[in-house]
Amino acid sequence: MNYVTGDFFNFKAYCVQKIERNEKDIIVFLNPRRKTAICPRCSKRSKELFSNGEQRIVKHSKYEGKLVNISFPKRRFTCKKCNKPFSEKPEFTESQARTTNNFAIETVYALSKASFSTVCEAYHTSHSFLSSSLRKLNLNKPWPKGELRLGFDEHSYAKRKMMITVTELGTKTLLAILPSYSRQAVMDYLDNKTEEELSQVVELCFDMKFKQRKTVQEYFPDVPVTIDKFHVLFRLAYLIDADRRFICPGLGKGKFENLKQAMRVNIKNVHLIT
């Protein structure tokens, strides 16, 4: 069943022995191709098998509505150079982890379309696992070539922790999520960019209440700045409503509850007084 390994699972140094399917999940049993392993201390390959332990089962993905688990032997070898035993480390998972690297990526992608609780229920995982997977995920993409129109926005994580996102507005591509809502986080991100990359930026876009605006503009002193149209319209509506309350204080009572309802009245039903 090597074609399954190469085309579907793509596990290096392992081949599929068998696949079991039951009502709840799918279990894929793997066997190592090699009879040797690399020592993590000296990077020397050893063929001295110390023990062939129990099967290790980790979560890998979801297929046809069922959870796919991977089962493989926990082998330990003895390094002749270090004279110490060590555990074989597969490339598709971390030591002591209960999931593969693919499982973490897949659940994070699922978060882009569903809530934390929905993903936790669908993948039989926890809120803490999803949070740690988000923190470990590298969300700092290299800037594309050509002119860039960068948008800096602020978002709250669980309505408590504020974060800054950097987006290329021309292609609507998320470039980075900064670790914190601070001046230092913005400086650390932009300091890693070369002068050639900074010169690609031809436009900046912010929210009206973005606190790190001056910090960003220090790196782009001659680049024009635009404000998110949603915030501009929201600000204009607030100013219009303020004038309405001053000029026509009685408009908010009786027939018209507020400014929005007054603006949505059909023009045919409005009688102008001359």
C-alpha positions as CSV (number, residue, x, y, z in Angstrom):
1,M,0.0,0.0,0.0
2,N,2.9,2.3,-0.6
3,Y,0.9,4.4,-3.1
4,V,-1.5,5.4,-0.3
5,T,1.5,6.7,1.7
6,G,2.9,8.7,-1.2
7,D,-0.3,10.1,-2.7
8,F,-2.6,10.5,0.3
9,F,-0.7,10.6,3.6
10,N,2.8,11.4,2.4
11,F,4.6,10.1,5.5
12,K,8.3,10.0,5.0
13,A,10.2,6.8,6.1
14,Y,6.9,5.0,6.8
15,C,4.6,2.8,4.8
16,V,1.0,1.9,5.4
17,Q,0.5,-1.6,6.9
18,K,-3.2,-1.6,7.1
19,I,-6.3,0.6,7.6
20,E,-9.1,-0.1,10.1
21,R,-12.4,1.8,9.9
22,N,-15.1,1.7,12.5
23,E,-18.1,3.8,13.4
24,K,-16.2,6.5,15.2
25,D,-12.8,6.9,13.5
26,I,-10.2,5.6,11.0
27,I,-6.9,4.1,12.2
28,V,-4.0,4.0,9.8
29,F,-1.2,1.6,11.0
30,L,2.3,2.6,9.8
31,N,5.5,0.6,9.7
32,P,9.0,2.2,9.5
33,R,10.8,1.6,6.2
34,R,14.3,1.8,7.8
35,K,15.9,-0.3,10.5
36,T,18.0,2.7,11.7
37,A,17.4,6.0,13.3
38,I,19.3,9.3,13.8
39,C,20.6,10.2,17.2
40,P,19.4,13.7,18.2
41,R,22.6,14.4,20.2
42,C,25.3,13.6,17.7
43,S,23.3,13.2,14.5
44,K,24.8,9.8,13.8
45,R,22.6,7.0,12.4
46,S,22.3,3.9,14.7
47,K,21.0,0.4,13.9
48,E,21.2,-0.9,17.5
49,L,17.6,-1.4,18.5
50,F,17.1,-0.9,22.2
51,S,13.4,-1.6,22.4
52,N,10.4,-1.8,20.2
53,G,7.7,-0.3,22.4
54,E,4.0,-0.1,22.3
55,Q,2.0,1.5,19.5
56,R,1.8,5.3,19.6
57,I,-1.5,6.7,18.4
58,V,-1.9,10.4,17.4
59,K,-4.6,12.4,15.7
60,H,-3.9,13.3,12.1
61,S,-6.9,14.7,10.2
62,K,-10.6,14.3,9.4
63,Y,-11.9,12.3,6.4
64,E,-15.5,11.8,5.4
65,G,-16.7,13.1,8.8
66,K,-14.5,10.7,10.8
67,L,-11.3,11.4,12.7
68,V,-8.2,9.8,11.2
69,N,-5.7,8.5,13.8
70,I,-2.1,7.3,13.0
71,S,-0.6,4.3,14.8
72,F,3.1,3.6,14.7
73,P,5.6,1.8,16.9
74,K,7.6,3.7,19.6
75,R,11.1,2.5,18.8
76,R,14.2,3.2,20.9
77,F,17.8,2.8,19.7
78,T,21.2,2.9,21.3
79,C,23.8,5.3,20.0
80,K,27.3,3.7,20.1
81,K,29.0,7.1,20.0
82,C,27.0,8.7,22.9
83,N,26.5,5.3,24.6
84,K,22.9,6.4,25.5
85,P,19.5,5.3,24.3
86,F,17.2,7.6,22.3
87,S,13.7,7.5,20.9
88,E,13.0,7.6,17.2
89,K,11.5,11.0,16.2
90,P,9.1,10.9,13.2
91,E,9.0,14.1,11.0
92,F,5.2,14.4,11.1
93,T,4.8,14.9,14.8
94,E,6.6,16.3,17.9
95,S,7.9,14.4,20.9
96,Q,5.2,13.5,23.4
97,A,2.6,15.1,21.1
98,R,-0.8,13.6,20.7
99,T,-1.4,15.0,17.3
100,T,0.5,15.3,14.0
101,N,1.7,18.7,12.6
102,N,-1.0,18.4,9.9
103,F,-3.7,18.1,12.6
104,A,-2.7,21.4,14.1
105,I,-2.7,23.2,10.7
106,E,-6.0,21.7,9.7
107,T,-7.8,22.8,12.9
108,V,-6.4,26.3,12.6
109,Y,-7.7,26.5,9.0
110,A,-11.1,25.3,10.3
111,L,-11.1,28.2,12.7
112,S,-11.2,30.6,9.7
113,K,-14.7,29.3,8.9
114,A,-16.1,28.3,12.3
115,S,-16.0,29.2,16.0
116,F,-13.7,27.6,18.7
117,S,-16.5,25.6,20.2
118,T,-17.6,24.2,16.8
119,V,-14.0,23.1,15.8
120,C,-13.4,21.6,19.3
121,E,-16.5,19.5,18.9
122,A,-15.8,18.5,15.3
123,Y,-12.2,17.5,15.9
124,H,-12.5,16.2,19.5
125,T,-10.0,18.6,20.8
126,S,-9.7,21.4,23.4
127,H,-9.8,25.2,23.4
128,S,-6.2,25.2,24.9
129,F,-4.9,23.1,22.0
130,L,-6.4,25.5,19.4
131,S,-5.0,28.5,21.2
132,S,-1.5,27.0,21.4
133,S,-1.6,25.9,17.7
134,L,-2.5,29.5,16.8
135,R,0.5,30.9,18.7
136,K,2.9,28.4,17.2
137,L,1.7,28.9,13.6
138,N,4.0,31.1,11.6
139,L,1.8,34.0,10.3
140,N,4.6,36.2,9.1
141,K,4.6,35.8,5.3
142,P,7.2,37.5,3.1
143,W,6.0,40.6,1.3
144,P,5.2,40.0,-2.4
145,K,7.0,41.9,-5.2
146,G,5.6,45.1,-6.7
147,E,3.6,48.0,-5.2
148,L,2.1,47.3,-1.8
149,R,-0.9,48.9,-0.1
150,L,-0.7,47.9,3.5
151,G,-3.6,47.9,6.0
152,F,-2.9,47.8,9.7
153,D,-5.9,46.8,11.7
154,E,-6.6,45.9,15.4
155,H,-8.5,42.8,16.6
156,S,-9.3,41.4,20.0
157,Y,-8.6,37.8,20.9
158,A,-11.4,36.4,23.1
159,K,-12.5,40.1,23.7
160,R,-9.4,40.6,25.9
161,K,-6.1,40.5,24.1
162,M,-5.6,43.0,21.3
163,M,-3.5,42.0,18.3
164,I,-2.5,43.8,15.1
165,T,-3.0,42.4,11.6
166,V,-1.1,43.4,8.5
167,T,-2.9,43.0,5.2
168,E,-2.0,43.6,1.6
169,L,-5.2,45.4,0.5
170,G,-4.6,45.0,-3.3
171,T,-4.8,41.2,-3.1
172,K,-6.6,41.0,0.3
173,T,-3.7,38.8,1.6
174,L,-3.0,38.5,5.3
175,L,0.7,39.1,5.7
176,A,1.2,38.9,9.5
177,I,-0.4,38.8,12.9
178,L,1.7,40.7,15.4
179,P,2.1,39.1,18.9
180,S,0.8,42.1,20.8
181,Y,-0.9,45.5,20.4
182,S,2.2,47.5,21.2
183,R,4.7,50.0,19.7
184,Q,7.5,47.5,20.1
185,A,5.7,44.7,18.2
186,V,5.2,47.1,15.2
187,M,8.9,48.2,15.4
188,D,10.1,44.6,15.6
189,Y,8.1,43.6,12.5
190,L,9.1,46.6,10.3
191,D,12.8,46.5,11.5
192,N,13.1,43.1,9.9
193,K,12.2,44.5,6.5
194,T,14.9,45.8,4.1
195,E,14.9,49.3,2.6
196,E,13.9,47.8,-0.7
197,E,10.9,46.2,0.8
198,L,9.8,49.3,2.7
199,S,10.1,51.3,-0.6
200,Q,7.5,49.0,-2.2
201,V,4.7,50.5,0.0
202,V,2.7,53.2,-1.8
203,E,-0.3,53.5,0.5
204,L,-1.2,52.9,4.1
205,C,-4.7,52.3,5.6
206,F,-5.7,52.5,9.3
207,D,-8.7,52.6,11.5
208,M,-9.5,56.1,12.9
209,K,-8.6,54.8,16.5
210,F,-5.5,52.9,15.6
211,K,-3.1,53.8,18.4
212,Q,0.2,52.7,16.6
213,R,-0.4,54.9,13.6
214,K,2.4,57.3,14.3
215,T,4.8,54.4,14.8
216,V,4.0,52.9,11.4
217,Q,4.3,56.4,9.7
218,E,7.8,56.8,11.1
219,Y,8.9,54.1,8.6
220,F,6.9,55.6,5.7
221,P,7.0,59.4,6.2
222,D,6.1,60.2,2.5
223,V,3.5,57.5,1.9
224,P,-0.2,58.7,1.7
225,V,-2.6,57.5,4.4
226,T,-6.2,56.5,3.9
227,I,-8.8,55.8,6.6
228,D,-11.1,52.7,6.5
229,K,-14.3,53.9,4.8
230,F,-16.4,52.1,7.4
231,H,-14.9,54.3,10.2
232,V,-15.3,57.4,8.1
233,L,-19.0,56.7,7.5
234,F,-19.4,55.8,11.2
235,R,-17.8,59.1,12.2
236,L,-20.0,61.1,9.8
237,A,-23.1,59.4,11.0
238,Y,-22.1,60.3,14.6
239,L,-21.5,64.0,13.7
240,I,-24.8,64.2,11.8
241,D,-26.7,62.7,14.7
242,A,-25.0,65.2,17.1
243,D,-26.1,68.1,14.9
244,R,-29.6,66.6,14.8
245,R,-29.9,66.4,18.5
246,F,-28.8,70.1,18.8
247,I,-30.9,71.5,15.9
248,C,-34.0,69.3,16.2
249,P,-34.1,67.9,19.7
250,G,-37.6,66.6,19.3
251,L,-36.9,64.5,16.2
252,G,-35.8,61.5,18.3
253,K,-39.2,61.3,20.0
254,G,-42.5,60.0,18.8
255,K,-42.6,59.1,15.1
256,F,-38.8,58.9,14.5
257,E,-37.0,56.8,17.0
258,N,-33.5,57.8,15.9
259,L,-31.5,59.2,13.0
260,K,-31.2,55.9,11.2
261,Q,-35.0,55.4,11.0
262,A,-35.4,59.0,9.9
263,M,-32.9,58.6,7.1
264,R,-34.7,55.3,5.9
265,V,-38.1,56.9,5.5
266,N,-39.4,56.7,2.0
267,I,-39.0,60.2,0.3
268,K,-42.6,60.0,-0.9
269,N,-43.8,60.0,2.7
270,V,-41.8,63.1,3.7
271,H,-43.7,66.4,3.5
272,L,-41.5,69.4,3.2
273,I,-42.6,72.6,5.0
274,T,-41.9,75.8,3.1
